[in-house]
């Protein structure tokens, strides 16, 4: 797909859920689980905590995908 930003496909993640586990988020954006955790720990992907559970909001995945260079 050709876009104004270059020859790549724009991906948006939509989910009936408002948040995903780090593993589910990794699968949706096509990266490994360990790469997803690196991005979470570096702050490049925003998360929220619910007790011990780490949740990646769908909006955070879309924001990450919108960053230049991804």
PDB file of N, CA, C, O and CB in Angstrom:
ATOM      1  N   UNK A   1       0.836  -1.168   0.000  1.00  0.00           N
ATOM      2  CA  UNK A   1       0.000   0.000   0.000  1.00  0.00           C
ATOM      3  C   UNK A   1       0.883   1.235   0.000  1.00  0.00           C
ATOM      4  O   UNK A   1       1.759   1.350   0.857  1.00  0.00           O
ATOM      5  CB  UNK A   1      -0.952  -0.004   1.203  1.00  0.00           C
ATOM      6  N   UNK A   2       0.695   2.128  -0.893  1.00  0.00           N
ATOM      7  CA  UNK A   2       1.456   3.373  -0.971  1.00  0.00           C
ATOM      8  C   UNK A   2       0.719   4.450  -0.175  1.00  0.00           C
ATOM      9  O   UNK A   2      -0.469   4.690  -0.393  1.00  0.00           O
ATOM     10  CB  UNK A   2       1.661   3.817  -2.457  1.00  0.00           C
ATOM     11  N   UNK A   3       1.429   5.091   0.741  1.00  0.00           N
ATOM     12  CA  UNK A   3       0.843   6.170   1.526  1.00  0.00           C
ATOM     13  C   UNK A   3       1.680   7.414   1.332  1.00  0.00           C
ATOM     14  O   UNK A   3       2.732   7.369   0.695  1.00  0.00           O
ATOM     15  CB  UNK A   3       0.749   5.794   3.027  1.00  0.00           C
ATOM     16  N   UNK A   4       1.218   8.522   1.877  1.00  0.00           N
ATOM     17  CA  UNK A   4       1.975   9.762   1.760  1.00  0.00           C
ATOM     18  C   UNK A   4       3.293   9.699   2.519  1.00  0.00           C
ATOM     19  O   UNK A   4       4.206  10.474   2.231  1.00  0.00           O
ATOM     20  CB  UNK A   4       1.148  10.925   2.262  1.00  0.00           C
ATOM     21  N   UNK A   5       3.409   8.784   3.487  1.00  0.00           N
ATOM     22  CA  UNK A   5       4.635   8.639   4.265  1.00  0.00           C
ATOM     23  C   UNK A   5       5.590   7.602   3.694  1.00  0.00           C
ATOM     24  O   UNK A   5       6.730   7.497   4.147  1.00  0.00           O
ATOM     25  CB  UNK A   5       4.297   8.277   5.676  1.00  0.00           C
ATOM     26  N   UNK A   6       5.148   6.843   2.717  1.00  0.00           N
ATOM     27  CA  UNK A   6       6.033   5.847   2.133  1.00  0.00           C
ATOM     28  C   UNK A   6       5.292   4.582   1.754  1.00  0.00           C
ATOM     29  O   UNK A   6       4.082   4.472   1.953  1.00  0.00           O
ATOM     30  CB  UNK A   6       7.148   5.518   3.088  1.00  0.00           C
ATOM     31  N   UNK A   7       6.031   3.624   1.205  1.00  0.00           N
ATOM     32  CA  UNK A   7       5.416   2.386   0.715  1.00  0.00           C
ATOM     33  C   UNK A   7       5.264   1.323   1.799  1.00  0.00           C
ATOM     34  O   UNK A   7       5.939   0.295   1.756  1.00  0.00           O
ATOM     35  CB  UNK A   7       6.234   1.825  -0.421  1.00  0.00           C
ATOM     36  N   UNK A   8       4.401   1.559   2.751  1.00  0.00           N
ATOM     37  CA  UNK A   8       4.141   0.547   3.768  1.00  0.00           C
ATOM     38  C   UNK A   8       2.669   0.557   4.132  1.00  0.00           C
ATOM     39  O   UNK A   8       1.929   1.489   3.818  1.00  0.00           O
ATOM     40  CB  UNK A   8       5.009   0.785   5.019  1.00  0.00           C
ATOM     41  N   UNK A   9       2.277  -0.496   4.794  1.00  0.00           N
ATOM     42  CA  UNK A   9       0.874  -0.643   5.181  1.00  0.00           C
ATOM     43  C   UNK A   9       0.651  -0.072   6.567  1.00  0.00           C
ATOM     44  O   UNK A   9       1.412  -0.365   7.489  1.00  0.00           O
ATOM     45  CB  UNK A   9       0.446  -2.117   5.138  1.00  0.00           C
ATOM     46  N   UNK A  10      -0.365   0.726   6.720  1.00  0.00           N
ATOM     47  CA  UNK A  10      -0.717   1.286   8.019  1.00  0.00           C
ATOM     48  C   UNK A  10      -1.548   0.252   8.760  1.00  0.00           C
ATOM     49  O   UNK A  10      -2.566  -0.219   8.253  1.00  0.00           O
ATOM     50  CB  UNK A  10      -1.492   2.642   7.874  1.00  0.00           C
ATOM     51  N   UNK A  11      -1.106  -0.099   9.967  1.00  0.00           N
ATOM     52  CA  UNK A  11      -1.783  -1.113  10.768  1.00  0.00           C
ATOM     53  C   UNK A  11      -2.387  -0.440  11.981  1.00  0.00           C
ATOM     54  O   UNK A  11      -1.714   0.335  12.660  1.00  0.00           O
ATOM     55  CB  UNK A  11      -0.810  -2.248  11.190  1.00  0.00           C
ATOM     56  N   UNK A  12      -3.622  -0.721  12.255  1.00  0.00           N
ATOM     57  CA  UNK A  12      -4.271  -0.281  13.484  1.00  0.00           C
ATOM     58  C   UNK A  12      -4.783  -1.522  14.191  1.00  0.00           C
ATOM     59  O   UNK A  12      -5.286  -2.445  13.551  1.00  0.00           O
ATOM     60  CB  UNK A  12      -5.432   0.739  13.198  1.00  0.00           C
ATOM     61  N   UNK A  13      -4.659  -1.544  15.488  1.00  0.00           N
ATOM     62  CA  UNK A  13      -5.135  -2.671  16.271  1.00  0.00           C
ATOM     63  C   UNK A  13      -6.479  -2.294  16.868  1.00  0.00           C
ATOM     64  O   UNK A  13      -6.600  -1.294  17.575  1.00  0.00           O
ATOM     65  CB  UNK A  13      -4.114  -3.069  17.380  1.00  0.00           C
ATOM     66  N   UNK A  14      -7.470  -3.092  16.581  1.00  0.00           N
ATOM     67  CA  UNK A  14      -8.797  -2.882  17.151  1.00  0.00           C
ATOM     68  C   UNK A  14      -9.133  -4.099  17.986  1.00  0.00           C
ATOM     69  O   UNK A  14      -8.820  -5.230  17.615  1.00  0.00           O
ATOM     70  CB  UNK A  14      -9.874  -2.639  16.041  1.00  0.00           C
ATOM     71  N   UNK A  15      -9.754  -3.865  19.080  1.00  0.00           N
ATOM     72  CA  UNK A  15     -10.087  -4.979  19.963  1.00  0.00           C
ATOM     73  C   UNK A  15     -11.362  -4.653  20.716  1.00  0.00           C
ATOM     74  O   UNK A  15     -11.596  -3.509  21.103  1.00  0.00           O
ATOM     75  CB  UNK A  15      -8.930  -5.279  20.948  1.00  0.00           C
ATOM     76  N   UNK A  16     -12.176  -5.666  20.918  1.00  0.00           N
ATOM     77  CA  UNK A  16     -13.341  -5.499  21.771  1.00  0.00           C
ATOM     78  C   UNK A  16     -12.885  -5.230  23.198  1.00  0.00           C
ATOM     79  O   UNK A  16     -13.597  -4.609  23.987  1.00  0.00           O
ATOM     80  CB  UNK A  16     -14.253  -6.746  21.711  1.00  0.00           C
ATOM     81  N   UNK A  17     -11.692  -5.705  23.513  1.00  0.00           N
ATOM     82  CA  UNK A  17     -11.105  -5.435  24.819  1.00  0.00           C
ATOM     83  C   UNK A  17     -10.427  -4.077  24.774  1.00  0.00           C
ATOM     84  O   UNK A  17     -10.011  -3.620  23.710  1.00  0.00           O
ATOM     85  CB  UNK A  17     -10.098  -6.548  25.228  1.00  0.00           C
ATOM     86  N   UNK A  18     -10.318  -3.444  25.910  1.00  0.00           N
ATOM     87  CA  UNK A  18      -9.632  -2.150  25.971  1.00  0.00           C
ATOM     88  C   UNK A  18      -8.157  -2.322  26.286  1.00  0.00           C
ATOM     89  O   UNK A  18      -7.368  -1.393  26.114  1.00  0.00           O
ATOM     90  CB  UNK A  18     -10.284  -1.249  27.016  1.00  0.00           C
ATOM     91  N   UNK A  19      -7.783  -3.508  26.746  1.00  0.00           N
ATOM     92  CA  UNK A  19      -6.387  -3.754  27.071  1.00  0.00           C
ATOM     93  C   UNK A  19      -6.009  -5.195  26.784  1.00  0.00           C
ATOM     94  O   UNK A  19      -6.858  -6.086  26.793  1.00  0.00           O
ATOM     95  CB  UNK A  19      -6.113  -3.420  28.529  1.00  0.00           C
ATOM     96  N   UNK A  20      -4.728  -5.415  26.529  1.00  0.00           N
ATOM     97  CA  UNK A  20      -4.221  -6.735  26.193  1.00  0.00           C
ATOM     98  C   UNK A  20      -3.029  -7.061  27.085  1.00  0.00           C
ATOM     99  O   UNK A  20      -2.390  -6.162  27.632  1.00  0.00           O
ATOM    100  CB  UNK A  20      -3.827  -6.812  24.700  1.00  0.00           C
ATOM    101  N   UNK A  21      -2.737  -8.338  27.227  1.00  0.00           N
ATOM    102  CA  UNK A  21      -1.515  -8.721  27.919  1.00  0.00           C
ATOM    103  C   UNK A  21      -0.335  -8.349  27.022  1.00  0.00           C
ATOM    104  O   UNK A  21      -0.515  -8.081  25.834  1.00  0.00           O
ATOM    105  CB  UNK A  21      -1.509 -10.254  28.268  1.00  0.00           C
ATOM    106  N   UNK A  22       0.857  -8.334  27.586  1.00  0.00           N
ATOM    107  CA  UNK A  22       2.047  -8.018  26.788  1.00  0.00           C
ATOM    108  C   UNK A  22       2.208  -9.059  25.679  1.00  0.00           C
ATOM    109  O   UNK A  22       2.566  -8.702  24.556  1.00  0.00           O
ATOM    110  CB  UNK A  22       3.323  -7.968  27.686  1.00  0.00           C
ATOM    111  N   UNK A  23       1.956 -10.321  25.966  1.00  0.00           N
ATOM    112  CA  UNK A  23       2.058 -11.370  24.945  1.00  0.00           C
ATOM    113  C   UNK A  23       1.035 -11.158  23.830  1.00  0.00           C
ATOM    114  O   UNK A  23       1.368 -11.283  22.652  1.00  0.00           O
ATOM    115  CB  UNK A  23       1.860 -12.756  25.581  1.00  0.00           C
ATOM    116  N   UNK A  24      -0.210 -10.837  24.196  1.00  0.00           N
ATOM    117  CA  UNK A  24      -1.239 -10.584  23.179  1.00  0.00           C
ATOM    118  C   UNK A  24      -0.873  -9.367  22.330  1.00  0.00           C
ATOM    119  O   UNK A  24      -1.060  -9.376  21.114  1.00  0.00           O
ATOM    120  CB  UNK A  24      -2.619 -10.373  23.844  1.00  0.00           C
ATOM    121  N   UNK A  25      -0.353  -8.326  22.969  1.00  0.00           N
ATOM    122  CA  UNK A  25       0.061  -7.125  22.235  1.00  0.00           C
ATOM    123  C   UNK A  25       1.186  -7.460  21.258  1.00  0.00           C
ATOM    124  O   UNK A  25       1.178  -7.001  20.115  1.00  0.00           O
ATOM    125  CB  UNK A  25       0.516  -6.016  23.215  1.00  0.00           C
ATOM    126  N   UNK A  26       2.149  -8.257  21.706  1.00  0.00           N
ATOM    127  CA  UNK A  26       3.267  -8.663  20.837  1.00  0.00           C
ATOM    128  C   UNK A  26       2.753  -9.398  19.602  1.00  0.00           C
ATOM    129  O   UNK A  26       3.193  -9.131  18.484  1.00  0.00           O
ATOM    130  CB  UNK A  26       4.259  -9.561  21.612  1.00  0.00           C
ATOM    131  N   UNK A  27       1.831 -10.315  19.810  1.00  0.00           N
ATOM    132  CA  UNK A  27       1.272 -11.072  18.689  1.00  0.00           C
ATOM    133  C   UNK A  27       0.544 -10.164  17.712  1.00  0.00           C
ATOM    134  O   UNK A  27       0.654 -10.337  16.498  1.00  0.00           O
ATOM    135  CB  UNK A  27       0.326 -12.150  19.196  1.00  0.00           C
ATOM    136  N   UNK A  28      -0.206  -9.188  18.243  1.00  0.00           N
ATOM    137  CA  UNK A  28      -0.981  -8.287  17.380  1.00  0.00           C
ATOM    138  C   UNK A  28      -0.089  -7.414  16.509  1.00  0.00           C
ATOM    139  O   UNK A  28      -0.435  -7.121  15.364  1.00  0.00           O
ATOM    140  CB  UNK A  28      -1.885  -7.404  18.223  1.00  0.00           C
ATOM    141  N   UNK A  29       1.070  -6.993  17.046  1.00  0.00           N
ATOM    142  CA  UNK A  29       1.926  -6.110  16.254  1.00  0.00           C
ATOM    143  C   UNK A  29       3.077  -6.845  15.579  1.00  0.00           C
ATOM    144  O   UNK A  29       3.886  -6.234  14.880  1.00  0.00           O
ATOM    145  CB  UNK A  29       2.476  -5.018  17.128  1.00  0.00           C
ATOM    146  N   UNK A  30       3.148  -8.151  15.789  1.00  0.00           N
ATOM    147  CA  UNK A  30       4.109  -8.964  15.042  1.00  0.00           C
ATOM    148  C   UNK A  30       5.543  -8.904  15.539  1.00  0.00           C
ATOM    149  O   UNK A  30       6.482  -8.920  14.743  1.00  0.00           O
ATOM    150  CB  UNK A  30       4.089  -8.555  13.636  1.00  0.00           C
ATOM    151  N   UNK A  31       5.717  -8.836  16.866  1.00  0.00           N
ATOM    152  CA  UNK A  31       7.049  -8.870  17.450  1.00  0.00           C
ATOM    153  C   UNK A  31       7.103  -9.990  18.477  1.00  0.00           C
ATOM    154  O   UNK A  31       6.073 -10.546  18.858  1.00  0.00           O
ATOM    155  CB  UNK A  31       7.416  -7.504  18.096  1.00  0.00           C
ATOM    156  N   UNK A  32       8.309 -10.317  18.921  1.00  0.00           N
ATOM    157  CA  UNK A  32       8.457 -11.386  19.910  1.00  0.00           C
ATOM    158  C   UNK A  32       8.026 -10.894  21.291  1.00  0.00           C
ATOM    159  O   UNK A  32       7.942  -9.692  21.544  1.00  0.00           O
ATOM    160  CB  UNK A  32       9.917 -11.891  19.951  1.00  0.00           C
ATOM    161  N   UNK A  33       7.762 -11.833  22.155  1.00  0.00           N
ATOM    162  CA  UNK A  33       7.386 -11.524  23.531  1.00  0.00           C
ATOM    163  C   UNK A  33       8.519 -10.761  24.222  1.00  0.00           C
ATOM    164  O   UNK A  33       8.270  -9.781  24.923  1.00  0.00           O
ATOM    165  CB  UNK A  33       7.048 -12.821  24.310  1.00  0.00           C
ATOM    166  N   UNK A  34       9.763 -11.209  24.025  1.00  0.00           N
ATOM    167  CA  UNK A  34      10.885 -10.542  24.682  1.00  0.00           C
ATOM    168  C   UNK A  34      11.078  -9.120  24.144  1.00  0.00           C
ATOM    169  O   UNK A  34      11.411  -8.218  24.913  1.00  0.00           O
ATOM    170  CB  UNK A  34      12.173 -11.357  24.491  1.00  0.00           C
ATOM    171  N   UNK A  35      10.877  -8.905  22.854  1.00  0.00           N
ATOM    172  CA  UNK A  35      10.965  -7.552  22.299  1.00  0.00           C
ATOM    173  C   UNK A  35       9.862  -6.665  22.880  1.00  0.00           C
ATOM    174  O   UNK A  35      10.098  -5.497  23.189  1.00  0.00           O
ATOM    175  CB  UNK A  35      10.866  -7.591  20.754  1.00  0.00           C
ATOM    176  N   UNK A  36       8.662  -7.222  23.027  1.00  0.00           N
ATOM    177  CA  UNK A  36       7.559  -6.457  23.615  1.00  0.00           C
ATOM    178  C   UNK A  36       7.899  -6.043  25.045  1.00  0.00           C
ATOM    179  O   UNK A  36       7.650  -4.902  25.432  1.00  0.00           O
ATOM    180  CB  UNK A  36       6.253  -7.281  23.592  1.00  0.00           C
ATOM    181  N   UNK A  37       8.460  -6.953  25.825  1.00  0.00           N
ATOM    182  CA  UNK A  37       8.836  -6.607  27.199  1.00  0.00           C
ATOM    183  C   UNK A  37       9.926  -5.550  27.222  1.00  0.00           C
ATOM    184  O   UNK A  37       9.910  -4.678  28.091  1.00  0.00           O
ATOM    185  CB  UNK A  37       9.302  -7.850  27.954  1.00  0.00           C
ATOM    186  N   UNK A  38      10.875  -5.600  26.289  1.00  0.00           N
ATOM    187  CA  UNK A  38      11.910  -4.561  26.222  1.00  0.00           C
ATOM    188  C   UNK A  38      11.275  -3.193  25.970  1.00  0.00           C
ATOM    189  O   UNK A  38      11.660  -2.201  26.591  1.00  0.00           O
ATOM    190  CB  UNK A  38      12.940  -4.888  25.112  1.00  0.00           C
ATOM    191  N   UNK A  39      10.303  -3.144  25.058  1.00  0.00           N
ATOM    192  CA  UNK A  39       9.621  -1.890  24.740  1.00  0.00           C
ATOM    193  C   UNK A  39       8.809  -1.382  25.932  1.00  0.00           C
ATOM    194  O   UNK A  39       8.738  -0.178  26.177  1.00  0.00           O
ATOM    195  CB  UNK A  39       8.707  -2.076  23.522  1.00  0.00           C
ATOM    196  N   UNK A  40       8.200  -2.307  26.666  1.00  0.00           N
ATOM    197  CA  UNK A  40       7.441  -1.934  27.866  1.00  0.00           C
ATOM    198  C   UNK A  40       8.388  -1.367  28.923  1.00  0.00           C
ATOM    199  O   UNK A  40       8.127  -0.311  29.500  1.00  0.00           O
ATOM    200  CB  UNK A  40       6.665  -3.159  28.432  1.00  0.00           C
ATOM    201  N   UNK A  41       9.485  -2.075  29.170  1.00  0.00           N
ATOM    202  CA  UNK A  41      10.425  -1.645  30.216  1.00  0.00           C
ATOM    203  C   UNK A  41      11.111  -0.326  29.876  1.00  0.00           C
ATOM    204  O   UNK A  41      11.452   0.445  30.772  1.00  0.00           O
ATOM    205  CB  UNK A  41      11.477  -2.719  30.443  1.00  0.00           C
ATOM    206  N   UNK A  42      11.315  -0.064  28.586  1.00  0.00           N
ATOM    207  CA  UNK A  42      11.957   1.196  28.181  1.00  0.00           C
ATOM    208  C   UNK A  42      10.965   2.354  28.144  1.00  0.00           C
ATOM    209  O   UNK A  42      11.363   3.511  28.012  1.00  0.00           O
ATOM    210  CB  UNK A  42      12.612   1.037  26.807  1.00  0.00           C
ATOM    211  N   UNK A  43       9.660   2.041  28.263  1.00  0.00           N
ATOM    212  CA  UNK A  43       8.635   3.077  28.236  1.00  0.00           C
ATOM    213  C   UNK A  43       8.125   3.418  26.846  1.00  0.00           C
ATOM    214  O   UNK A  43       7.309   4.327  26.689  1.00  0.00           O
ATOM    215  CB  UNK A  43       9.162   4.303  28.867  1.00  0.00           C
ATOM    216  N   UNK A  44       8.600   2.695  25.833  1.00  0.00           N
ATOM    217  CA  UNK A  44       8.159   2.973  24.463  1.00  0.00           C
ATOM    218  C   UNK A  44       6.719   2.524  24.227  1.00  0.00           C
ATOM    219  O   UNK A  44       6.030   3.068  23.363  1.00  0.00           O
ATOM    220  CB  UNK A  44       9.083   2.285  23.464  1.00  0.00           C
ATOM    221  N   UNK A  45       6.268   1.539  24.988  1.00  0.00           N
ATOM    222  CA  UNK A  45       4.868   1.126  24.969  1.00  0.00           C
ATOM    223  C   UNK A  45       4.322   1.340  26.374  1.00  0.00           C
ATOM    224  O   UNK A  45       4.832   0.781  27.345  1.00  0.00           O
ATOM    225  CB  UNK A  45       4.704  -0.377  24.506  1.00  0.00           C
ATOM    226  N   UNK A  46       3.285   2.151  26.465  1.00  0.00           N
ATOM    227  CA  UNK A  46       2.667   2.488  27.756  1.00  0.00           C
ATOM    228  C   UNK A  46       1.859   1.303  28.274  1.00  0.00           C
ATOM    229  O   UNK A  46       1.205   0.598  27.506  1.00  0.00           O
ATOM    230  CB  UNK A  46       1.759   3.740  27.625  1.00  0.00           C
ATOM    231  N   UNK A  47       1.916   1.099  29.573  1.00  0.00           N
ATOM    232  CA  UNK A  47       1.144   0.033  30.216  1.00  0.00           C
ATOM    233  C   UNK A  47       0.465   0.575  31.458  1.00  0.00           C
ATOM    234  O   UNK A  47       0.781   1.660  31.947  1.00  0.00           O
ATOM    235  CB  UNK A  47       2.047  -1.169  30.574  1.00  0.00           C
ATOM    236  N   UNK A  48      -0.471  -0.209  31.950  1.00  0.00           N
ATOM    237  CA  UNK A  48      -1.094   0.049  33.244  1.00  0.00           C
ATOM    238  C   UNK A  48      -1.029  -1.241  34.041  1.00  0.00           C
ATOM    239  O   UNK A  48      -0.957  -2.332  33.474  1.00  0.00           O
ATOM    240  CB  UNK A  48      -2.576   0.555  33.090  1.00  0.00           C
ATOM    241  N   UNK A  49      -1.054  -1.108  35.341  1.00  0.00           N
ATOM    242  CA  UNK A  49      -1.004  -2.294  36.201  1.00  0.00           C
ATOM    243  C   UNK A  49      -2.346  -2.484  36.892  1.00  0.00           C
ATOM    244  O   UNK A  49      -2.990  -1.530  37.328  1.00  0.00           O
ATOM    245  CB  UNK A  49       0.133  -2.174  37.248  1.00  0.00           C
ATOM    246  N   UNK A  50      -2.740  -3.741  36.974  1.00  0.00           N
ATOM    247  CA  UNK A  50      -3.920  -4.145  37.736  1.00  0.00           C
ATOM    248  C   UNK A  50      -3.435  -5.245  38.674  1.00  0.00           C
ATOM    249  O   UNK A  50      -3.421  -6.421  38.310  1.00  0.00           O
ATOM    250  CB  UNK A  50      -5.121  -4.639  36.789  1.00  0.00           C
ATOM    251  N   UNK A  51      -3.042  -4.862  39.866  1.00  0.00           N
ATOM    252  CA  UNK A  51      -2.414  -5.822  40.771  1.00  0.00           C
ATOM    253  C   UNK A  51      -1.056  -6.196  40.210  1.00  0.00           C
ATOM    254  O   UNK A  51      -0.197  -5.336  40.013  1.00  0.00           O
ATOM    255  CB  UNK A  51      -3.303  -7.088  40.965  1.00  0.00           C
ATOM    256  N   UNK A  52      -0.868  -7.470  39.957  1.00  0.00           N
ATOM    257  CA  UNK A  52       0.403  -7.923  39.382  1.00  0.00           C
ATOM    258  C   UNK A  52       0.348  -8.007  37.860  1.00  0.00           C
ATOM    259  O   UNK A  52       1.370  -8.231  37.211  1.00  0.00           O
ATOM    260  CB  UNK A  52       0.780  -9.282  39.956  1.00  0.00           C
ATOM    261  N   UNK A  53      -0.820  -7.831  37.301  1.00  0.00           N
ATOM    262  CA  UNK A  53      -0.992  -7.952  35.857  1.00  0.00           C
ATOM    263  C   UNK A  53      -0.574  -6.666  35.149  1.00  0.00           C
ATOM    264  O   UNK A  53      -0.919  -5.568  35.586  1.00  0.00           O
ATOM    265  CB  UNK A  53      -2.447  -8.293  35.519  1.00  0.00           C
ATOM    266  N   UNK A  54       0.175  -6.808  34.047  1.00  0.00           N
ATOM    267  CA  UNK A  54       0.577  -5.673  33.225  1.00  0.00           C
ATOM    268  C   UNK A  54      -0.333  -5.670  32.003  1.00  0.00           C
ATOM    269  O   UNK A  54      -0.402  -6.652  31.265  1.00  0.00           O
ATOM    270  CB  UNK A  54       2.104  -5.752  32.817  1.00  0.00           C
ATOM    271  N   UNK A  55      -1.028  -4.555  31.798  1.00  0.00           N
ATOM    272  CA  UNK A  55      -1.998  -4.449  30.706  1.00  0.00           C
ATOM    273  C   UNK A  55      -1.530  -3.377  29.728  1.00  0.00           C
ATOM    274  O   UNK A  55      -1.133  -2.282  30.126  1.00  0.00           O
ATOM    275  CB  UNK A  55      -3.423  -4.117  31.249  1.00  0.00           C
ATOM    276  N   UNK A  56      -1.583  -3.712  28.449  1.00  0.00           N
ATOM    277  CA  UNK A  56      -1.237  -2.762  27.394  1.00  0.00           C
ATOM    278  C   UNK A  56      -2.547  -2.256  26.800  1.00  0.00           C
ATOM    279  O   UNK A  56      -3.269  -3.021  26.161  1.00  0.00           O
ATOM    280  CB  UNK A  56      -0.314  -3.421  26.289  1.00  0.00           C
ATOM    281  N   UNK A  57      -2.863  -0.975  27.002  1.00  0.00           N
ATOM    282  CA  UNK A  57      -4.081  -0.440  26.389  1.00  0.00           C
ATOM    283  C   UNK A  57      -3.979  -0.482  24.866  1.00  0.00           C
ATOM    284  O   UNK A  57      -2.905  -0.263  24.307  1.00  0.00           O
ATOM    285  CB  UNK A  57      -4.336   1.004  26.866  1.00  0.00           C
ATOM    286  N   UNK A  58      -5.087  -0.761  24.201  1.00  0.00           N
ATOM    287  CA  UNK A  58      -5.097  -0.791  22.740  1.00  0.00           C
ATOM    288  C   UNK A  58      -4.639   0.557  22.199  1.00  0.00           C
ATOM    289  O   UNK A  58      -3.953   0.609  21.178  1.00  0.00           O
ATOM    290  CB  UNK A  58      -6.507  -1.145  22.203  1.00  0.00           C
ATOM    291  N   UNK A  59      -5.007   1.646  22.864  1.00  0.00           N
ATOM    292  CA  UNK A  59      -4.577   2.972  22.414  1.00  0.00           C
ATOM    293  C   UNK A  59      -3.053   3.118  22.461  1.00  0.00           C
ATOM    294  O   UNK A  59      -2.479   3.827  21.634  1.00  0.00           O
ATOM    295  CB  UNK A  59      -5.232   4.059  23.273  1.00  0.00           C
ATOM    296  N   UNK A  60      -2.393   2.458  23.415  1.00  0.00           N
ATOM    297  CA  UNK A  60      -0.933   2.512  23.503  1.00  0.00           C
ATOM    298  C   UNK A  60      -0.282   1.756  22.344  1.00  0.00           C
ATOM    299  O   UNK A  60       0.764   2.165  21.839  1.00  0.00           O
ATOM    300  CB  UNK A  60      -0.457   1.931  24.843  1.00  0.00           C
ATOM    301  N   UNK A  61      -0.902   0.659  21.928  1.00  0.00           N
ATOM    302  CA  UNK A  61      -0.383  -0.089  20.781  1.00  0.00           C
ATOM    303  C   UNK A  61      -0.490   0.764  19.526  1.00  0.00           C
ATOM    304  O   UNK A  61       0.459   0.853  18.747  1.00  0.00           O
ATOM    305  CB  UNK A  61      -1.147  -1.427  20.598  1.00  0.00           C
ATOM    306  N   UNK A  62      -1.639   1.389  19.330  1.00  0.00           N
ATOM    307  CA  UNK A  62      -1.829   2.239  18.150  1.00  0.00           C
ATOM    308  C   UNK A  62      -0.876   3.429  18.171  1.00  0.00           C
ATOM    309  O   UNK A  62      -0.347   3.813  17.128  1.00  0.00           O
ATOM    310  CB  UNK A  62      -3.282   2.731  18.072  1.00  0.00           C
ATOM    311  N   UNK A  63      -0.652   4.014  19.343  1.00  0.00           N
ATOM    312  CA  UNK A  63       0.288   5.136  19.455  1.00  0.00           C
ATOM    313  C   UNK A  63       1.699   4.687  19.095  1.00  0.00           C
ATOM    314  O   UNK A  63       2.427   5.410  18.415  1.00  0.00           O
ATOM    315  CB  UNK A  63       0.265   5.726  20.881  1.00  0.00           C
ATOM    316  N   UNK A  64       2.088   3.493  19.549  1.00  0.00           N
ATOM    317  CA  UNK A  64       3.406   2.962  19.223  1.00  0.00           C
ATOM    318  C   UNK A  64       3.528   2.742  17.715  1.00  0.00           C
ATOM    319  O   UNK A  64       4.550   3.079  17.117  1.00  0.00           O
ATOM    320  CB  UNK A  64       3.664   1.646  19.984  1.00  0.00           C
ATOM    321  N   UNK A  65       2.492   2.178  17.105  1.00  0.00           N
ATOM    322  CA  UNK A  65       2.526   1.912  15.664  1.00  0.00           C
ATOM    323  C   UNK A  65       2.556   3.202  14.849  1.00  0.00           C
ATOM    324  O   UNK A  65       3.028   3.205  13.712  1.00  0.00           O
ATOM    325  CB  UNK A  65       1.321   1.073  15.257  1.00  0.00           C
ATOM    326  N   UNK A  66       2.062   4.283  15.416  1.00  0.00           N
ATOM    327  CA  UNK A  66       2.055   5.581  14.715  1.00  0.00           C
ATOM    328  C   UNK A  66       3.402   6.296  14.797  1.00  0.00           C
ATOM    329  O   UNK A  66       3.611   7.285  14.095  1.00  0.00           O
ATOM    330  CB  UNK A  66       0.970   6.481  15.294  1.00  0.00           C
ATOM    331  N   UNK A  67       4.324   5.813  15.643  1.00  0.00           N
ATOM    332  CA  UNK A  67       5.606   6.494  15.779  1.00  0.00           C
ATOM    333  C   UNK A  67       6.442   6.285  14.522  1.00  0.00           C
ATOM    334  O   UNK A  67       6.457   5.191  13.957  1.00  0.00           O
ATOM    335  CB  UNK A  67       6.364   5.989  17.023  1.00  0.00           C
ATOM    336  N   UNK A  68       7.139   7.336  14.084  1.00  0.00           N
ATOM    337  CA  UNK A  68       7.991   7.202  12.896  1.00  0.00           C
ATOM    338  C   UNK A  68       9.095   6.176  13.151  1.00  0.00           C
ATOM    339  O   UNK A  68       9.652   6.106  14.247  1.00  0.00           O
ATOM    340  CB  UNK A  68       8.609   8.571  12.506  1.00  0.00           C
ATOM    341  N   UNK A  69       9.390   5.408  12.158  1.00  0.00           N
ATOM    342  CA  UNK A  69      10.462   4.432  12.271  1.00  0.00           C
ATOM    343  C   UNK A  69      10.034   3.052  12.684  1.00  0.00           C
ATOM    344  O   UNK A  69      10.851   2.132  12.688  1.00  0.00           O
ATOM    345  CB  UNK A  69      11.445   4.909  13.217  1.00  0.00           C
ATOM    346  N   UNK A  70       8.771   2.877  13.035  1.00  0.00           N
ATOM    347  CA  UNK A  70       8.344   1.524  13.374  1.00  0.00           C
ATOM    348  C   UNK A  70       8.093   0.759  12.125  1.00  0.00           C
ATOM    349  O   UNK A  70       7.722  -0.413  12.183  1.00  0.00           O
ATOM    350  CB  UNK A  70       7.101   1.530  14.250  1.00  0.00           C
TER     351      UNK A  70
END
